Amino acid sequence: MSQIIAIILTILSVGILVYMLSKKMDIKIALFALGLVLLYCGVFMGNKITVLQPVSNQFLQPIQVMIDQFTTTLSQAGFVILLLAGYSAYMSHIGANDITVSGLTSSMKGIKSVYILVPIVFLMANVLSLVVPSASNLAIILLATLYPVLRSTGMTRLTAAALIATSATIIPTPLGSDNVAIANALHLSTTQYVFSYHALISIPTLLLMAIIQYFWQKHEDKRTGEELSYEEELSRYGLKEEQNTQMKEVKGKFVRFVYGILPLAPIIILIIDFIFNLAQGSTTTMSVQEVTLISWIIAIIIELITTRNAKQVLADTNVFVQGMGNAMSIVVLLIAAQTYVQGLNATGIMSMIQNAMLHVNGSGILLPIIMVIFTAIIVILSGSGIALIFALIPLIVPLAKSAGIAPQQLSVPIQLAANLLRAVSPVAAVVLIVSGATHVEPSQIIRRTFVPMLGGVVIMLILSFCLL
């Protein structure tokens, strides 16, 4: 009887979450509420509730579970996410992000062959997502800076739109909040997870996707053609080529180069440290927290040298703290997801799934495929990949264990599928932004992104089975 109750409770809770995701509602409070309801159901069912701090009354155990999640997450993965958000905000404030984006996009002006530009722009835009992790924000920047360049070379509107809509996909970075959270759940350092597992799959997938982009966009251009030249587009829609007016004035090529490197400094330090330790045979690496703080200190020193205004530089450091505060919603989402999963554990459903997977032949191959299909449905309906990733993170280790596979064999396919398939959702913010700016229908953009993104999912699944 208890098993039937657990199944009913799970189906109901998952149904509520799927509905909220499809309607693009904020699910943090829903995850907390469902987690608490499931935890109390577990108490009434007589199941054991694990807490870090003993409580005097068993009916206080669900509340203590939530408190435990806040305590552990804020001191571990949550702290890293907050630091990274603070650093990113500071880089934007001092103009370093603008200089990096401007430097990479301006290099496109010398290339005249339209279709050679396609794979180059796709890969370059994905590299830029290291600097601007938000797909929507990156699309806005590229529409203002790169889109006029691409159209001036003769590239069609739909090809340019598709490249910008797929600008932030699966670039391996230790600075990604999803990578930090997954590494923490797998009890790995973020550097180890990204460079040993994520990059092993994502880099070859991106390279092959760049080739698919080349052939698919060329094929679609031949099929549909371009009805407007760039001049006609500017005239018809009253557009004008926008320049980045907020870019910080930095004199001197060397100084601009230094500022352009600053947003990538934590990644560069981590890569150097990872290679050095690999050569030495050491498993000890610098933490993301360490390199972020070191990079921030370096940035402050450079600001002091270039501006020679100590009072203003010290005042600007408050942006770091404000950026940390803005990322608190991501941390709370992670805590809410963990509370929900603790609720599922309390009903006994996780034990049932683990026992069932142990008796399924080929579950090691079947489970990643099932989870990728589930991820695809939710992401296409909701237009958001990151919320789903955080909701699934606490399930990765127990599900992988039940199927007899390594956790990264499940985490990498789920994570990459969620980030890739966002660009084929008609309600994804990045698709809607690009659609509005280029005056084409979302369905037209999705037709251009569907094949490259679906191809990427298939490629990364095959690579995951072969290499992880």
C-alpha positions in Angstrom: 0.0 0.0 0.0 2.8 2.4 0.9 4.4 1.8 -2.5 1.1 2.8 -4.3 0.9 5.9 -2.2 4.5 6.8 -3.0 3.9 6.4 -6.8 0.7 8.5 -6.7 2.4 11.3 -4.7 5.4 11.3 -7.1 3.2 11.4 -10.2 1.1 14.3 -8.8 4.2 16.3 -7.8 6.0 15.7 -11.1 2.8 16.7 -12.9 2.6 20.0 -11.0 6.3 20.8 -11.8 5.9 19.9 -15.5 2.8 22.1 -15.7 4.6 25.1 -14.0 7.6 24.7 -16.2 5.5 24.6 -19.4 3.8 27.8 -18.2 7.2 29.4 -17.5 6.2 30.0 -13.8 8.8 30.4 -11.1 9.1 27.0 -9.5 11.2 27.7 -6.5 8.4 28.0 -4.0 6.6 25.1 -5.6 9.6 22.9 -5.1 9.9 23.9 -1.5 6.2 23.4 -0.9 6.1 20.0 -2.7 9.2 18.9 -0.8 7.7 19.8 2.5 4.4 18.1 1.7 6.2 14.9 0.6 8.4 15.0 3.7 5.4 15.2 6.0 3.8 12.4 4.0 6.9 10.4 4.7 6.6 11.1 8.4 2.9 10.0 8.5 3.9 6.8 6.5 6.4 6.0 9.2 9.5 6.4 7.0 12.9 7.5 8.4 13.7 11.2 7.7 17.5 11.9 7.8 18.5 15.2 9.4 21.9 16.7 10.2 20.7 18.2 13.5 18.5 16.2 15.9 15.1 17.8 16.6 12.8 17.3 19.6 9.7 16.5 17.6 9.4 14.3 14.5 7.0 16.8 13.0 9.8 19.4 13.0 12.0 17.0 10.9 10.8 18.3 7.5 11.6 21.9 8.5 15.1 20.8 9.7 15.6 19.0 6.3 15.1 22.4 4.6 17.4 24.1 7.0 20.0 21.4 6.4 19.8 22.1 2.6 20.4 25.8 3.1 23.3 25.2 5.4 25.1 22.7 3.2 24.4 24.4 -0.1 25.4 27.9 1.0 28.7 26.6 2.3 29.5 24.6 -0.8 28.1 24.9 -4.3 26.0 28.0 -3.5 29.1 29.9 -2.3 30.9 29.2 -5.6 27.9 30.3 -7.7 27.7 33.6 -5.7 31.4 34.3 -6.2 31.2 33.7 -9.9 28.1 36.0 -10.3 29.9 38.7 -8.4 33.0 38.4 -10.6 30.9 38.5 -13.8 29.0 41.6 -12.6 32.3 43.3 -11.8 33.7 42.5 -15.3 30.6 44.0 -16.9 30.9 47.1 -14.7 34.5 47.9 -15.5 33.9 47.3 -19.3 36.1 44.2 -19.6 33.2 42.0 -21.0 32.5 44.7 -23.7 36.1 44.8 -24.8 36.3 40.9 -25.0 33.1 40.8 -27.1 34.2 43.7 -29.3 37.6 42.2 -30.0 36.2 38.9 -31.1 33.3 40.3 -33.2 35.5 42.8 -35.0 37.7 40.0 -36.2 34.8 38.8 -38.4 34.9 41.9 -40.6 37.8 40.8 -42.6 36.2 37.5 -43.7 34.1 37.8 -46.9 33.1 34.2 -47.6 29.6 33.9 -46.1 29.5 30.1 -45.5 33.0 29.8 -44.2 31.8 32.3 -41.6 29.0 30.0 -40.4 31.1 27.4 -38.4 33.5 30.2 -37.3 30.8 32.4 -36.0 29.0 29.5 -34.3 32.2 28.4 -32.4 33.2 32.0 -31.7 29.8 32.9 -30.3 29.9 29.8 -28.0 33.3 30.9 -26.7 31.7 34.3 -25.9 29.3 32.5 -23.7 32.2 32.1 -21.3 32.1 35.8 -20.9 28.3 36.3 -21.0 26.8 33.1 -19.7 23.2 34.2 -20.2 21.9 33.1 -23.6 19.5 36.0 -23.7 22.0 38.7 -22.8 24.6 37.3 -25.2 22.0 37.3 -28.0 21.2 41.0 -27.3 24.9 41.9 -27.5 25.5 39.9 -30.6 22.4 41.4 -32.3 23.8 44.8 -31.7 27.5 44.1 -32.6 27.7 41.0 -34.8 24.5 40.9 -36.7 25.2 44.0 -38.8 28.7 42.6 -39.6 27.2 39.3 -40.8 24.5 40.9 -42.8 27.0 43.2 -44.5 29.0 40.2 -45.7 25.8 39.0 -47.5 24.7 36.4 -45.0 20.9 35.8 -45.0 18.8 37.0 -42.1 17.7 33.4 -41.1 21.3 32.1 -41.1 22.5 35.0 -39.0 19.5 34.7 -36.7 20.1 30.9 -36.3 23.8 31.4 -35.4 22.9 34.0 -32.7 20.1 31.9 -31.3 22.6 29.0 -30.8 25.4 31.2 -29.4 25.2 29.8 -25.9 25.0 26.0 -25.8 27.5 23.6 -24.3 30.9 25.3 -24.0 32.8 23.6 -21.1 33.5 26.1 -18.4 34.3 25.7 -14.7 32.5 29.0 -14.2 29.0 27.7 -15.1 26.6 27.4 -12.2 25.2 24.1 -13.5 28.8 22.7 -13.7 29.5 23.8 -10.1 26.3 22.3 -8.8 26.7 19.0 -10.6 30.4 18.7 -9.6 29.4 19.2 -6.0 26.7 16.5 -6.2 29.2 14.1 -7.7 31.8 14.9 -5.0 34.3 16.1 -7.7 36.1 19.4 -8.1 34.5 21.6 -10.7 37.7 21.6 -12.7 37.9 17.8 -12.7 34.2 17.4 -13.8 34.5 20.0 -16.6 37.9 19.0 -18.0 37.8 15.3 -17.5 34.1 14.6 -18.4 32.2 17.5 -19.8 34.9 18.8 -22.2 35.5 15.2 -23.4 32.0 15.2 -24.9 31.1 18.8 -25.4 34.2 19.9 -27.4 34.0 17.3 -30.2 30.2 17.8 -30.2 30.6 21.5 -30.8 33.1 20.9 -33.6 30.8 18.5 -35.4 27.8 20.8 -34.8 29.7 23.6 -36.5 30.0 21.4 -39.6 26.3 20.5 -39.4 25.6 24.3 -39.2 27.6 24.9 -42.4 25.7 22.3 -44.5 22.2 22.9 -43.0 22.3 26.7 -43.3 23.6 26.4 -46.8 20.9 23.9 -47.7 18.2 26.1 -46.2 19.4 29.2 -47.9 19.2 27.4 -51.3 15.7 26.2 -50.5 14.3 29.6 -49.3 16.7 32.3 -50.5 16.9 35.7 -49.0 14.1 38.1 -49.7 15.8 41.2 -48.3 19.3 42.7 -48.7 20.7 44.3 -45.6 20.1 47.7 -47.0 16.4 46.9 -47.7 16.1 45.4 -44.2 17.4 48.6 -42.7 15.1 50.7 -44.8 11.9 48.6 -44.3 12.2 48.3 -40.5 13.8 51.6 -39.7 16.8 50.0 -38.2 20.2 51.5 -37.8 23.5 49.8 -37.1 23.9 50.1 -33.3 27.2 50.6 -31.7 28.1 49.7 -28.1 27.9 53.1 -26.6 28.5 51.9 -23.1 31.9 50.4 -23.8 34.5 51.7 -21.4 37.2 54.0 -22.9 40.5 52.2 -22.5 43.5 53.7 -24.3 46.4 51.7 -25.5 46.3 48.3 -27.3 48.1 46.5 -24.5 45.7 47.8 -21.8 42.7 46.8 -24.0 44.3 43.4 -24.4 44.7 43.0 -20.6 41.0 44.1 -20.0 39.9 41.7 -22.7 41.7 38.8 -20.9 40.2 39.6 -17.5 36.8 37.9 -18.0 38.6 34.7 -19.0 41.2 34.9 -16.2 39.6 32.4 -13.9 39.3 29.8 -16.7 42.9 30.5 -17.9 44.3 30.0 -14.4 42.3 26.8 -13.9 43.4 25.3 -17.2 47.1 26.1 -16.5 46.7 24.6 -13.0 45.0 21.5 -14.4 47.7 20.9 -17.0 50.5 21.5 -14.5 49.0 19.1 -12.0 48.3 16.5 -14.8 52.0 16.7 -15.8 53.1 16.4 -12.1 50.7 13.5 -11.5 48.9 15.4 -8.8 45.2 15.2 -8.1 45.1 18.5 -6.1 43.8 21.4 -8.1 43.0 25.0 -7.3 39.3 25.6 -6.4 37.0 27.8 -8.4 36.7 30.0 -5.3 40.4 30.5 -5.1 40.9 31.5 -8.8 37.8 33.7 -8.8 39.1 35.7 -5.8 42.6 35.9 -7.2 41.3 37.1 -10.6 39.1 39.7 -8.8 42.2 41.0 -6.9 44.1 41.2 -10.1 41.3 43.1 -11.7 41.2 45.6 -8.9 44.9 46.2 -9.1 44.7 46.8 -12.9 41.8 49.2 -12.3 43.9 51.1 -9.7 46.8 51.3 -12.2 44.8 52.4 -15.2 42.3 54.8 -13.5 44.5 56.2 -10.8 41.4 56.9 -8.8 41.5 54.7 -5.6 38.2 56.1 -4.2 36.2 55.2 -7.3 37.8 51.8 -7.7 37.1 50.9 -4.1 33.5 52.1 -4.6 33.1 50.0 -7.7 34.0 46.8 -5.8 30.5 47.0 -4.3 29.3 45.8 -7.7 30.9 42.4 -6.9 28.7 42.1 -3.7 25.6 43.2 -5.6 26.3 40.6 -8.3 26.5 38.0 -5.6 23.1 39.1 -4.3 21.6 38.9 -7.8 22.6 35.2 -8.0 20.9 34.2 -4.8 17.8 33.2 -6.8 19.9 30.5 -8.5 21.2 29.2 -5.2 17.7 29.1 -3.7 16.5 27.2 -6.8 19.2 24.6 -6.1 18.2 24.4 -2.4 14.5 24.1 -3.4 15.3 21.2 -5.8 17.3 19.4 -3.1 14.4 19.8 -0.6 12.0 18.3 -3.2 14.2 15.3 -3.8 14.5 14.8 0.0 10.7 14.7 0.0 10.8 12.0 -2.7 13.3 10.1 -0.7 11.0 10.3 2.4 8.1 8.7 0.5 10.3 5.8 -0.5 10.0 6.3 -4.3 13.7 6.6 -4.8 14.3 3.2 -3.2 11.7 1.7 -5.4 13.3 3.2 -8.5 16.7 2.0 -7.5 15.4 -1.6 -6.9 13.5 -1.6 -10.2 16.6 -0.4 -12.2 18.7 -3.2 -10.7 16.4 -5.8 -12.4 16.2 -4.1 -15.8 18.6 -5.5 -18.4 20.5 -2.8 -20.3 19.4 -0.1 -17.8 22.9 1.5 -18.1 22.1 2.4 -21.7 18.3 2.9 -21.3 18.4 5.3 -18.4 20.4 8.1 -20.1 18.2 7.9 -23.2 15.0 8.0 -21.2 16.3 11.0 -19.2 17.4 12.9 -22.4 13.9 12.3 -23.9 12.3 13.6 -20.7 14.6 16.6 -20.7 13.9 17.3 -24.4 10.1 17.4 -23.8 10.3 19.7 -20.8 12.9 22.1 -22.3 11.0 22.5 -25.6 7.7 23.1 -23.7 9.2 25.5 -21.1 12.0 27.2 -23.1 14.3 26.8 -20.1 17.1 24.3 -19.5 18.8 25.6 -16.4 15.7 25.2 -14.1 15.3 21.6 -15.2 19.0 20.8 -14.7 18.9 22.1 -11.1 15.8 20.1 -10.4 17.4 16.9 -11.6 20.8 17.3 -10.1 19.9 15.6 -6.7 18.5 12.6 -8.6 21.7 12.0 -10.7 23.7 10.0 -8.2 20.9 7.7 -6.9 19.5 7.0 -10.4 23.0 6.3 -11.8 23.7 4.0 -8.9 20.5 2.1 -9.5 21.3 1.6 -13.2 24.9 0.5 -12.4 26.6 3.4 -14.3 28.9 6.2 -13.3 27.0 9.4 -12.3 28.8 11.4 -15.1 27.3 9.0 -17.7 23.9 10.4 -16.7 24.8 14.0 -15.7 26.6 14.9 -19.0 23.8 13.8 -21.4 21.1 15.5 -19.3 23.1 18.7 -18.9 24.1 19.0 -22.6 20.7 18.0 -23.9 19.0 20.7 -21.7 21.4 23.4 -22.9 21.3 22.4 -26.6 17.5 22.0 -26.9 16.7 25.5 -25.5 17.4 26.8 -29.0 14.6 24.8 -30.5 11.9 25.9 -28.1 9.3 28.4 -29.6 9.0 30.0 -26.1 12.7 30.2 -25.2 13.7 33.8 -24.4 16.7 33.7 -26.7 14.5 32.6 -29.7 11.9 35.3 -29.1 14.6 38.0 -28.7 16.3 37.0 -32.0 12.9 36.6 -33.7 11.8 40.1 -32.7 15.1 41.8 -33.6 15.4 40.2 -37.0 11.6 40.3 -37.9 11.2 36.7 -38.7 8.8 34.1 -37.1 10.1 31.9 -34.2 9.1 28.9 -36.3 11.5 30.0 -39.1 14.4 30.3 -36.6 13.5 26.9 -35.1 13.6 25.3 -38.5 17.2 26.6 -38.8 18.3 25.5 -35.3 16.4 22.2 -35.1 18.8 20.0 -37.2 22.1 21.3 -35.7 20.8 21.0 -32.1 19.2 17.6 -32.6 22.4 16.5 -34.3 24.3 17.7 -31.3 22.1 15.7 -28.9 22.6 12.5 -31.0 26.4 13.1 -31.2 26.8 13.8 -27.5 24.8 10.7 -26.6 27.0 8.5 -28.8 30.1 10.0 -27.4 28.9 9.6 -23.9 28.3 5.9 -24.4 31.7 5.5 -26.0 33.9 7.8 -23.8 32.4 8.1 -20.4 
